[in-house]
Amino acid sequence: MLQTILMLASTSFFSDYGNHVRIWEEVRAIQRRGHRVILATYHNGDNMPGLDIRRSWDVPWIKRAVVGSSRHKLYLDVGLAWRGLRVAVQERPTIIHAHTHEAAAIGLPLQRLLKVPLILDYQGSMTSEMLDHGFLRKTSPLYLPLVRLERLLDQQADAVLTSTHNAAELLRRDGSLAEHRLHAVPDGVDTERFRPYDHSSAWAAQRHELRQQLGIPEGRRVVVYIGLLAPYQGTNVLIEAARLLVARRPEVHFLIMGHPDPQSYRRYAASLGIEDHVTLPGRIIYRDLHSYLALGELAVAPKMSLTEGNGKIANYMAMGLPTVAFETPVAREILGDTGIYARHGSTEDLAAKLELLLDEPDLAARLGQAARERAVAALSWDRAAQQIEAIYANVQAARTTKLV
C-alpha cells in the first residue's frame, strides 16, 4: 500500500549534518519505493531537489541554522505546529513520521485528529541532548518533568525507530516502552557515491586542486573529520589531540569540516600553535562531501555523547577510510572490528591511536577495506527503507485491528 507521509522535522532542514543527512536519505529511499513524502520544517535551511518541503512562518531575525537545544525553539516549534496542522488538514497523510521528540510532541495532536499512526524517529534522548549542550542541568526543576514528557512521547508513538541498536537497548532497559513498538533502523550510507578514492589521473588532478583550494601543503598526511563543531562532539578534544600528534609527526594535517562557528576553533588551534596544521573550512555541502573525505588518509570520530547516533562513521566506512573513534557503544556497533578505539574522552589516547594507524599502513589498509565491505553489506538506505515500509504497514494493521 502506497502511503502519504507527513514528516515533521523540528530543525533548520537542510544544514549538512548527521540528523539532516538521515532525514534526507530516508526520504529519498522511501520515495524510491513509490510513497509520497511531505516534510514540514523550520523557515530556514536549504531546499533539496525532489522533496516537497513546507516551511513554518518566517522569523526574520533567525537566518542561521538552529542546531541542538536552543531557547529559540520555543517559538519556532509553535510555528512548525501551525504549519504541520495546515498540511495535515489539507493533505490527509496516512502516516505522521516525526524526527526528534519535539516533532513528536507536534505530531501527537495530529495523530489524534486524523486517527493515523505516529512514528517517532528517535535520534537520541531529548533530555540527554539538553544536558550535552549545557541547556539543562540535572539539578534543574525542569529536568524531571522533561524526562517524564520524553517517556510519554515514546509511549504514545505507534512505533519508535532508533538510529542505533544501542539506543534501542537503552530504551528497552528503561522498561517504559512496549517491545513491539521498538525498532532499530540504523543509519545508512550511499555506497555508490561514497566510495574509495579512484587513482585515475583525472581524479588525481581534481584532488590536487581541492587540496590547493584548502591550503593543505604538499606531502601532508591528512586526517579528516566531518560533523558539528561542539564540545559534546569532541571538537575541542580533537584539536588538543592534533597538538600532541603534530609535535611528534609534523607531516600530519587535520581537515576538520563542519559548522557552526569554525572561526572560534581556528582561534583555538592558533592558541595551541598548530594553526598551520589544522584546516577548518566550515560547512561542507553534503553533495560534495565525498570529494573532501577522499583527501583523507585516516578519519576520526571523537563524539563524546553516549546516546546519540554517529552517522559520519558510515560515510567514513564507505570511503574505505581507516577510522579512530572514542570507545562508545554506538561507535562499536557501527564499526565493529573494522575500527580502532581510543579511551573515551582521552586526548592522549586519541592521538596515540591515530599515530598507530599512521605507523602501520598495512593495518590501516586492512581496516579500510573491511570497513568498506561492511558498509556495502549492511548499511544500505534502500534496506532501511524496506524496514520502515514494513513498520508503516504493521502499525496501520494494528490500528485497524483496534478499530474492529
Secondary structure, DSSP 8 states (H G I E B T S, - for coil): ---EEEEEE-S-S--SSHHHHHHHHHHHHHHHTT-EEEEEE-S-S---TT-EEEE----TT--S---SS-TTHHHHHHHHHHHHHHHHHHH--SEEEEESHHHHHHHHHHHHHHT--EEEEE-S-HHHHHHHTTS--TTSTTHHHHHHHHHHHHHHSSEEEESSHHHHHHHHHHT-S-GGGEEE------TTTS------HHHHHHHHHHHHHHT--TT-EEEEEES--SGGGTHHHHHHHHHHHHHH-TTEEEEEE--S-HHHHHHHHHHTT-GGGEEEEE---GGGHHHHHTT-SEEEE----SSS--THHHHHHHTT--EEEES-HHHHHHHGGGSEEE-TT-HHHHHHHHHHHHH-HHHHHHHHHHHHHHHHHH--HHHHHHHHHHHHHHHHHHHHHHH-
